[in-house]
Amino acid sequence: MTKSAVTTLFTCIYMGISLPSYAQTSLNPEQIFNEAMEMRNSGEIIGSIQTFESLLNQQPGLNRVRLELAVAYHMLKRFEDARDQLYKVLNDPTTPDNVRLTITSYLAQLGADEKVAKQRTTDSVYVAIGAFTDSNVNIAPSDIIQLLPGTAEKDATGSTILLNYSHKSRSLKPLIESNNPVNFEWNSALTAYSKIHSGDENDFNLHLLSVKTGPQLKSDKNWSAEFNFKLTKIYFDGNPYADHLALNPKFSLQFADNLNVTFENSTTIREFSNTADSGLDGISKLYDISISKIFEPKTFGIEGGARYHSNGAQDGHLNSSGPEIYLSGYSQPWQNGRIFLNLSSRDYEYSNSEFNVTGAGNTLIRDETETNATLGASHGFTEGSLKSWSINGQLSYTENESNISFYNYDRTIFEINLSHIF
């Protein structure tokens, strides 16, 4: 039984038990109690605790007040204080049996929450193994591979494997104690990914190794902020291809009704291993702002936003920049199932990248628009030999339109995998 459900039950049980009534004076227990409840419900938890405590100092026998004070303590993770108040009501011989049963359930929930709060570190391992088909492997693995004029489409199939180890370390007490406590965490992750092509296309094999670490500050209700360092080693065609060092600050604001606004920046120092690719060396930048909303009962959500990309290549004719807009949504149409749709459109222009246009008598600056649509679904198994595993599939389509005709292309990728978190 969740904390909110027990709180509601406490209130329902005591609806017929009124607080002692007095003439309308400055000391009216019912009025003081209602004010304390309003403060707690509006997020003024410390103020509500002070008001509940003041009321109990005057009238220690008000068990309804004592239960609501326990809930307020719980919200601030003052577990011992909450437990003391609950036992005082539980040990009162006048407490009805149905209230005793509710308190017993609440104590179990309190103990479970306290156990989680006292876990200083947590670790998890994520593994995903799958297969894919790719209609245009020549533009893999990302936009840092330059499409050569006259390159023909080549399809491919293959397999993928992803291994991720995550470690979280957090302070046992809030860094800042207030109505909305601020908690401190340090999160780290180590990731290995391989995309292995079959047949003659195995020279497009891609391997990534990355390590990420950084601090996070998180308010229970209002905001979160994090700053990550990420080092990535990229291997392409079985050889070292590039090294990336990324700095990634991120700040999110949480509003009522599960509405979030997020600001993010990623600044990446890119160095390429081969002399032929050295013109791509530089500092790439990404700026992102997004708005997301989760609808009750939390089975549907949407997110939309805008980004600005700059790949920072030191050679002007390889340097591209431009905006992107995107929209995504998810739904849970069946138990343990989820479907999602991502849509995006990105414009980018290559500076100092002039091309002679035959017969036109002038030159063009390479200017392109890339649109992408991805539809996916997943299902988590709760029984049988695949219990605790998930099956995931997605189909993505990308179309690139350029004012230089031989940079026009489209690409369709289908991927399916089995994943598990240990």
N, C-alpha and C positions, 0 to 999 in steps of 0.2 A: 504494500500500500504506500503510495507516494506521500510526501509531506503535505502537498496541497490538498490531497484527498482526505487525509486525516484531519487537517485543519477545518475543512468544510464539515466533516463529521462531528468534530467537537462543537462547532457552532450549532449544528442541527440538534445535537443531543441536549444542548443547554437552552434551546430557543424557549422552552416553556419554563425555564428557571430564571426569573428576573432578579436583578440586583436589588438590594434594599432601596426603597424609595424614601425620599426626604422632601421637605418643602423646598421650593425653588430657592436655593441659596447658592453661595459660592462653592459649597461642597455637595455636589450631586453625583453619586457613584455611577449612575447610568450614563450621564452626560460625559463624565471623565473617561469611562470605559469606551464609549463610542468615539471620542476624540482620539484615544490611543489606537483604536482599530483603524481609523482613517489615516493616521500617520503611518502605521505599519504598511497598509495597503498602498500608500503613495510613495513608499521607499524611505521614509524617515524612520528607520528602524531604531536608531539610538534614541530618538525622542520618544518613540512609543514605549521602549523599555523603561525609560525614566518615569513615564506616566503610569505604566502598569505597576512598577515598583512602589511609587508614591501611594497609589491606591491600596496596595496590599499592606503597606506600613500602617495605614489607617484602619484597614479591615482585613486581617490575615485569613479569615475564613472564606473569602470569595474564590472558590475553586475554579470558576469559569475564567476569572482574570488570570489565575495562576497557569492554566493551560495555554491561554493565548500568549502569556509571557514566555512560556517554554518554547512556543513556536518562533517567537521573535529571537530568542537566544539561538535557536537552531539556525535561523537564517544568517546569523553572524558567525556561525560555526563555533559558538560557545557551548560545546556539547555537555560539559560537566554541569554548567548552570542549568541547561535545559533538562538534564536528567534529574537534578535535585528537585526541580519544580514538579516534574511528572510523578516522582515517587511520593512527594508530599500529598498529592491528590490520591494516588493509588493506595496509600496507607491510611487514608481517612476512612473510618468505618461508615461514614454516611454517604460515601461515593457509591452511586448505583452500579449494578453489575455490568450493564451495557457500556458504561463509561470506563470501567476497569478493563474490559476487553479491548476497547479502542486504545487506551493508554498502552496496553501490552503490545499491540501492533505498532504503535508509534515508537515505542522503545526499541523494537527490532529494526525499524527504519533508521532511527537515530544511530544505533550501533553500526549499521552498514555504512552510513554516510561518514561516520567518524573513522572507520577503518580505511575508507578511500582517502580521506583527508590526511591521514597519517602516513600514507605511502609517499615517501620522499622521492623514490625513483620508480619508473615503469619502463618496461622494454617490450617491443613487439617485432615480429618478423612477418613480412608480407611476401608471398611468392605467387607468381602468375606464369602459367605455361600455355602457349597457344600457337595458332597458325594464321597465315594471312595470304591474301592474293592482292597483287598490285598491277594495275593496268599500264603504268608508265613509270617504271623503275628508274629511268634515266634522270629524273629530277630529284631522286632521293639523295641524302636523307633530309635535307632542309633547304631553305633559300640560300644558304651559304655555298651550295654547289651551283656553279654557273651553267645554265643551259647553253650548249654550243649551237651555233647556226647549223641548220640542216640535220640536227639529231633526230632520229626516228624513234617513235614510241616502241617500248619493249616491255612486255608484261612479264610477271614473275610470281612465284609462290615461295613460301618458306615458313619458318617457325620463329617464335619469339620466346624469350624467357626474361623475367624480371624478378630480381631479389632485392628486398629493401629491409634494412635493420634500422629501427627507430628507438631512440633513448630520450626519455623525458625526466628532468630533475627539477624539483620545485621546492620552494620554501614551505615549511610546515605551518608557518603563521603568515598572515597577510603582511605585505610590505608596508601598506598604509591601512590602518583600521579606521573605517568610517561607515556611513550608511551603505556605501557600495565599496567593500574592501577591494584593494588592489593587490593581486597576487603576482608573484615573480616565478618564472619558469625559464629553464634553459633546455632547448630542444636541439637534438642532433640526429642526423640520418646518414646512412651509407647505402648507396644504390649501385647495382650493377645491372646493365641491360644489354641484351644481344638480339639482333635481328639478322637471321641467317637465311640467305637465299639458296634455293636449290638449283641444280642444273648449271647452265652456262652463265647465269647471272650471279654466281657466288662472289664475283669481284665487287658487288655492291654491298657486301656484308657490313653491318654497322655494329660497333660495340661502344658502350659508354660506361665510364666509372665516375662516380661523383660522391663528394662528401659535403654535407651542409651542417652548419651549426650557428647558433645565435640565441640571444635572450628574447623573452616575451614578457610584457606587462599586460595584465588583463583585469579589468574591472568586471564584477559580477554581472552588471547590467548595462553599463554605458559605453564602454569602449575597450579596444585592445590595440596594442602596438608591438611590433616585432622588428628585429633587424637581423638578417641572415647573411652569412658568408657562405659561398658555394664555389667549390673547385671541381671542374669537370674535365676529364680526359676523354677525347674522342678518337676512336680508331675507325678508319674507313678503308675497305679493301685489304684488311689485315695489317695495315700499317698505321703508325701514329699520324693523326690528321690535324688536330687542333687542341689547344689548352684554353679553357675559359675560367676566369676568376670573376665571380659576380657578387655584387653588393646589393642587397634587396631589402630596403625598408618598406614597411607596410603599416597602415593605420586604418582602423575600422571604427565607425560610430554605430552604436545600436540604439534604435528608437523603439517606441511601443509597437505592438502588433507585428513583431518579428521583421522589422524593416531595418536594413543595414546599408550604410554607405561606406565604401572602401576606397582609399587612395593608396597607390602603390608605385614604386619606382624600381627599376632594375638597371644597374649600370655594370656592364660586363667588359673586362679587358680580354681581347681575343688575340691569340697568337697561333699562327698556322705553321705546321712543321715543314712543308715543302716550299721551296723557293718559288715555284709556279703559282702558289696561292698566297704569297707574302703580301700582295696588294690588298688582301682582305684584312690584314692586321689592323687593329684599331680598337676604339672604345665604343661599343654599341650602347644605346640607351632606349629604355621603354618607360613611358608614363601611362598610368592607367587610372581611371575613375569608374566605379561601377555602383549600381544600386540593385539590391536584391530584396526579395520579399517572399516569406514562407506563409502559406495560408493554412489556417486550421482546418482539419486536425493534423496538420503538418504532413500531408500526403501530396502536396503540390507546391511548387515554387518556381519563381522566375528571376532572371538576372539580366540586366542590360548595362552596357557601358561603352566607353570610348577609350582608345589607346593611341599613342603616338610612337612610331618606331623610327629609329635611326641606326643603321648597321655600323656606322663609324669607320668604314673602310678608308685607309689612308690614300689609296688610289682613287681619284675623283670619278673615273668611269665605272668603278665598282661600288661607289658610295650611294646608297639609296635611303630615302626617308619618306614618311607619309603617315596619314591617319588611318585608323581602323575603327569600325563600329561593330558591335556584336550583341546578340540576344540569345539567351538560352533558357530552357525550362525543363522541369522534370515532373513526373507523376508516378504514383504508386497504385496502379490499377488493380493489382491483386496482392495477396499476402506474400511478403518476402520478395516481391517483384518491383522492378523500377524501369521506367523508360525515360529517355531524355532526347532532346533535340537542341543542337547548337548551330547557329547561323552567324556568319561573319562576312564582312566585306572590307578589304584593305587596299588602299591606294598608295602607290609609292613611285617616286621619280628618281632616276639615276642622274646625279649631277655630272656635268662635263662628259656625258656619254652621248656624243653626237654620231649619227649614222647617216651616210649618204643614201638618199632615196632616188633610185634609178628613174631618170626621166622627169623628176620633179624639180630639179634645179635648185634644191635646197637640202638642208639637213634637219633631222629630228632628234630631239632629246628623248631618250627611252622613258616611257611613261606607261605604267601598268596598273591594272586592277585585278586583285585576286579575290574570288568569292569561294566560300566553303560552306557546306552543309553536312552535318554529321548526325545520324540517327542511331541510337543505341538502346540496348535493353540488358537487364541482368536479373538473375534469380538466385536466391540463397536457399540451399537445401537444409532442411531441419531434421531429416531422418535418412536411414539407408546408408549405403557405403560412401556416399558423398556428403554426409552430414557435416555441417560447418564450412563446406566449400560453396563457391558461387560460380555460376557460368555467366560469362559476359560476351556480348557481341556488339559490333558496331560497323556501320557502313558509312563511309565518308566520300564526298565528291568535291573535287576542287577544279575550278576553271580559271585560267589566267588569260586576260585580254590585254594585248599590248599594241601600241601604235607601230611597233616593229613586228611584222607578221611572223617571222620565224620564232618569236618568243611566245606565241599563242600556244597554249596546251591545255589539256584536261587530264584528270587523274581520278581513278576510283580505287579505293582500298576497302577490302572487307577483312575484318579481324575477329577472331573468336578465341577465348581463353578460359581456363579454370584458375580460380584464385582462392587463396586461403590466408587468414591471419592467425599466426600462432602466438 
